[in-house]
Amino acid sequence: MAGLSLKCGDCGAFLKTVEEAQEHAELTSHSNFSESTEAVLNLVCTTCSKPCRSKTETDLHTKRTGHADFVDKTSEAAKPIELEAPKVLPESEEGNKSADSEPGQEMVVPEVDKKLLEELESMEFSTAKATRALHYSGNSGVEAAVNWLVDHEHDPDIDEMPRVPVEIKVESGRPSLTPEQVKFKAQELRERARKKKEEEEKRMEREREKERIRVSKELLEAKRTEEENERKRMIAFRKAEKEEEKRAREKIRQRLEEDKAERRRKLGLPPEEPATVKAAAPVVEEKKSPLPVKPASKAERMRDCLRSLKQNHKDEDAKVKRAFQTLLTYAGNVVKNPGEEKFRKIRLNNPTFHDRVGSLKGGIEFLEICGFEKIEGGEFLFLPRDKVDVPVLNTAGAELNSAIVNPFFGVL
């Protein structure tokens, strides 16, 4: 039985002609072909008339369009395959092909794809040019035909209708490629794909670098803003600290003056001359404002709590200072390790805690202002993870530092 197709031994694809086998070899570098008695399937969609060569193609067509009905016209289109590729006359000999042909051989216009011919004619190519381009480009598509026309636009017979012998009505216009040419063509295609991939990777790397630069700028700007805000907070804090120190000094000065006057009175000495005594600042009666009083902030409550603690234990300076340092350690540990429960849970009957903080009036109240809560019947102080407020703890640290280093803290 005559062969109806060529089968690729490398991938199993069925091909109708030798030209298709050559094109398949160029694209895939496969070279193991054999003649087969199995015809290439011709399954035509009843809805849009699209031909499909395999069950895979029909499945893809159904998935894309929803068309599921196909008619098998394989037997109608099956023809014995010609293993000899038709010889293609050079373009320069096209005008003399009738003279070179055998005497009495009939010459006819080659058959070309009519749909492709209509597309080329709609692009304002003449019928002769379109037919010649399709014939010599092997009816492989509009793009290949246009490329052929561009390459041969100066041929002297470009406007003449091509003629071929009756036996050869459809020609591919492509010479057979040797294995070396096929290998070179495949290598060229791979090299082109590699270069395209490298260009794409370079473009993506440039985009990633731009994104990194943008993110870095945003982070630097955010850091600068945070540093500026922190600087302003420190300036305001130091200003308030200086004002408090100034008030404490004035209070001490007034007490010293009062003590001096009392000693002179006890000794029976006359009071100092008014000219030598600085007039005390007049007491200004505080006017009650009709506006509602703003509630004290946590920083003010912390300061009042620490001041009260120091005044309640004014004769135990070392013990008060140790309590302040212990509270500062508790706040610092939570800020540095907010996820560690051991830094957020304090046993009230712990001897060390009780001696340093718990026994002093105001120590536990300060921790409660920081967010600690009594749990388990008042046996523990606990700061829940979701209630850890780092700014509040930082404020607590600043107030404790001020109480430790300021010698006049708690005098008022």
Helices and strands as residue ranges (DSSP letters): E 5-8, E 14-15, H 18-28, E 33-36, E 43-45, E 51-52, H 55-65, E 70-72, H 74-77, G 91-96, H 97-100, E 107-108, H 114-122, H 127-136, H 142-151, E 164-165, H 179-266, H 298-312, H 317-336, G 341-343, E 345-347, H 351-353, I 354-358, H 363-369, E 373-375, E 380-382, G 385-387, H 390-405
